[in-house]
């Protein structure tokens, strides 16, 4: 059983039914860590970007896989736009673009980390993305393939209803897909220490904020200045009314 973080699903829109995928990913072997509903912010070239991904799967020997979960029921593509069953267009240009953007956000968190040892993980950790249509069977999806998938979609990075039974093989297959070396890491080369650093510094950071003596002095001086300002205001008020 995989390590689930948190151990029970976070709050989610009941319509999304993400709990089904949560329980499926729980079936992964114990060397996998699965994070549900990961949100993070990245500042790139002075611009703040907020990212969110349904699931992040991490494995020392394979790397990181970002997964966008969609139930697949009623979803359609009208030529240039992904749409919900209601007909409304999907945010972020559809699930594949959305999860690919989140993947790049995690890569940025590693590359731009304050700790040089974490930055070094960029050359050791393979980062992938996938979409999980967990209510769409292989037969249904093959019909989509026959009609022609959007350019950003591919069966090799897509999980389907059959993968709910045991997603291990499909996820291993996704990790085995090659990436262009000039842009991404071809394969994970993390040691146990590297993987622990990735978990503790990027995916599940742990820290305690303890005010330093300098910070305490600054706060104390600011409190004294605030008291002085209030005394000056009272003095001025009494002087004007006397």
N, C-alpha and C positions, 0 to 999 in steps of 0.2 A: 504493500500500500504506500502511495506517495505521501510526502509531508505536505499537508494542506495548510496554507497560511492565508487567512485565519482558518482555524479548524472547522468552522461552519461558515456558510456563505455570508458575505456582507449583504446589506439590504439592496434589493434590486427591483426593477419594475416587474410585477408579476407576469405581465404580457411577454416579457423576454424569456421567461422560464430558464434562466441561467443555472438554476439549481440542478437541472438534468445534466448539463455539461459538467458541473462541479462534481457530481457523483460519478460520472464516467471517468474524469481525470484522476479521481481518487484511486482508481484501479491500476494506475501506473506503478512500476516497481519502486521500492523504497529509496533508490538513488535519485529519484526525481523530486523536485520541489515545485509546488504549484501555488501561485499567488492569484487570488481572486480580486478583480476590480482594482486595478493599479492606476492611480492618478499621479501625475508629476508635471512639473513645470520646467521649461528649458528657456534660457535666454540666449538667443543666437543673433549675433551682429546687432546687439542693442534692442532686439525685439523679444518680448515675452510670449512664448507659446505654451499653451496648456494641452496636455495629452492625457488620454484615458484609454486603457485596454482592458478587455473583459478578463483575460487570463494570461499569465506569464508562466511558462514552464521552463525550469532550469535544470540542467544536468551537467555534472563536471566534465564528462567525456564527450558530450554532444554540443553544449552551449545553451543558448536562450531561444525560446520560441514564443512569439506573441500570437495570441489567438483571439480573433473576433468571433463571437458566437451569434448566430442568427438561426431562428427556428426554421426559416425557409418557406414557411406556409404563406402562400399568396404573394411572395416577392417576385417582382418582374423587372425586366430590363427592356426599355423601349427604344433602344438604338443608341442613345448617348447618356442615359440616366437610369440609375437603380431606383426602384420605387417600392414602397410598402404596399400591402394589400389594400390600404385605404386610397392608394393612388398618389400619396404625398412622396416627394423625392427624399431619398435618404441623405443624411448629413454626411459631410466629408467625402462626397463623390463616391459613395458606396463602401461596402465592407472591406474590399481588398485595398483600396487607397487608404482607408481609415487605419487599418492595422499596419500597413507599410509605413505610414507616417509615425505611428506609435513606436514602431521598431527603430526608426531613425532617431526618435527622441531618446530611447534607452542607450543607443550608441553614443549620442551626444553626452548623456549623463556620465558615461564611462570616460570618454575622451576629454571632457572638460572638468573632471573631478579635481578637487584641490589636492588630493593625495597622489603624488607621482606613481606610487605603486598601483593604484587603481587605474590610472591612465594607461599604464603598461598592459593592462588586461585587454585593451583594444586589439592588440596583435595576437591574443590568445583565445578570445571568446567569439565563437561563431554566433551570429544573431539572425534568426529567421522569422518569417511571419506566415500565418495561415488563417483560413476562414473555416468555421465549423457550422455547416448547415445541418443541424442535428435532427431536423424533421424531414429531410430530403433524402430519399433512397438513392442508391447508385443508379437504378434504372431511370429515375426522374432526372438525375444530374446528367446522365448520358444523353438525354434528350436535349438538354441545354447545350452540351458539347456539340451535338449534331447540328443544332441551329447556329452555333458559333458564339463562343464566349467573348466578353469584352477583353481588350488587350491586356489588362492588368490581372485577369483571372487565369487560373491554370489548375487542372485536376490534381497535379502533383503537390499542390499546396492547399488542398481542400479536403476537409474531413466531412463524412456523411453519417447518416443514421446508423449504418452498420458498424461504424467505429465507436458507437456508444457501448457496445458489448465489451470491447477491449481495444482502447486506442493506442496501445503500445507500439504495434507494428507500423501503423500509419505515421505516428509521430517520428519513429526511427527513420522511416522512408523520407519524410520531409527533411529531417536533419541531414540525410545523405545527399540531398540535392546540392550540386556544386554552385558556387558563387564566383563572380569575377574577382580575382585576387586584387586587382588594382583598386577596387572599391570596398571589398569586405574580406573578412577572414574566411579562408577555405574550410578549415576544420578546427575544432576546439583543441587547445593544447594546454589546458589548465591543470595544475597540480592540485592536491587537496587544499593546500594553503591558499592558492589562487582562488579556488572556488569559494572557500570560506570568506575571503576578502570581498569577493563579488556579492555574496549574500549579505554580509554585515555592513557593507559600505554603499551598495547601490540598490539592491532589491529589498533588503530588510534591515536598514541601518539601526544601530543601537548606540545610544549615547546618553550622557547625563550632563545637564547644564549646571555648572557650579560657578557662581559669580566670583570673579577674581577680586583681589584687594583694590585694584585700580578701578574696576567697575563700581565697587561699593563706595569708594571715595567720591567718584563722579556723581553717583546718586545722592550721596550725603550733601555734597556742595550744592547740587541743584535744589534740594529740599530747603537748605538754608537760604539760598537766593530767592526762592519762592516766598518764604516767610518774610524776608526783607522787603520784597516788592509789595506784599500785602500790608506791611507796616507803613511803608511810604504812602500807599493809597489811603490808609486810615488817617495818617498824619495830615495829608493834603485835604481830606474831607473835613476834619476837625478845624483846620486852619481857615478854610473857606466859609464855614458855618459859624465861626466864633465872632 
